[in-house]
């Protein structure tokens, strides 16, 4: 059986700015934004410390509660790309580049399957090994999702990891049905945006359980060939590999 991981760098831009200042992002109130754009400027990232106080990522400056004192850091994309490249190089100490799919500046998919026997570790232990190496060398914390396919790894990262102490979510098709089928809002699911959710509401469908039990012909009528993605994902299936 194949096993995949999806690793995300926690509050990446804000964490980089904290590391550069010798501060802990879990105790430091910091936002990455350009205040010269006015109070309507978007915060590209906020630290976990601010999220704990109810401040949302991608909020605007004026939406930050007035009683919160915080540091503002100007965005530095070149610096974030340098950190991202350093972290990718750390992954390469453990994993072949052919088994890594970079998804964004702060997120990647990794095929763990060939490495479990090599390192004599469980999938979770292998992910922790890499996350610990990243933290030791860069000071950046990561979260992870582990699944038996790419979709389950991504959903484990986006949803399950947020509700466990070690921030590493794990899903297979069985646990997917128990933990994710009835999860709402459905827009938390990878690749389901507000537009798709609105169209599903026409059929009184509000979660993946509803998608899995809806007549497939209705889904193809509504979404055309894209219905195939919805149907597969509603059953925890993803045929694509790295």
Secondary structure as GFF3:
##gff-version 3
##sequence-region A 1 242
A	DSSP	beta_strand	4	9	.	.	.	ID=ss1
A	DSSP	alpha_helix	12	20	.	.	.	ID=ss2
A	DSSP	beta_strand	30	32	.	.	.	ID=ss3
A	DSSP	three_ten_helix	35	37	.	.	.	ID=ss4
A	DSSP	beta_strand	45	46	.	.	.	ID=ss5
A	DSSP	alpha_helix	48	51	.	.	.	ID=ss6
A	DSSP	three_ten_helix	61	63	.	.	.	ID=ss7
A	DSSP	beta_strand	71	73	.	.	.	ID=ss8
A	DSSP	alpha_helix	77	91	.	.	.	ID=ss9
A	DSSP	three_ten_helix	97	99	.	.	.	ID=ss10
A	DSSP	beta_strand	100	104	.	.	.	ID=ss11
A	DSSP	beta_strand	107	111	.	.	.	ID=ss12
A	DSSP	alpha_helix	115	119	.	.	.	ID=ss13
A	DSSP	alpha_helix	123	138	.	.	.	ID=ss14
A	DSSP	beta_strand	142	147	.	.	.	ID=ss15
A	DSSP	alpha_helix	150	158	.	.	.	ID=ss16
A	DSSP	three_ten_helix	160	163	.	.	.	ID=ss17
A	DSSP	beta_strand	168	171	.	.	.	ID=ss18
A	DSSP	alpha_helix	173	179	.	.	.	ID=ss19
A	DSSP	three_ten_helix	186	188	.	.	.	ID=ss20
A	DSSP	alpha_helix	194	201	.	.	.	ID=ss21
A	DSSP	alpha_helix	208	212	.	.	.	ID=ss22
A	DSSP	alpha_helix	216	223	.	.	.	ID=ss23
A	DSSP	three_ten_helix	224	226	.	.	.	ID=ss24
A	DSSP	alpha_helix	227	234	.	.	.	ID=ss25
###
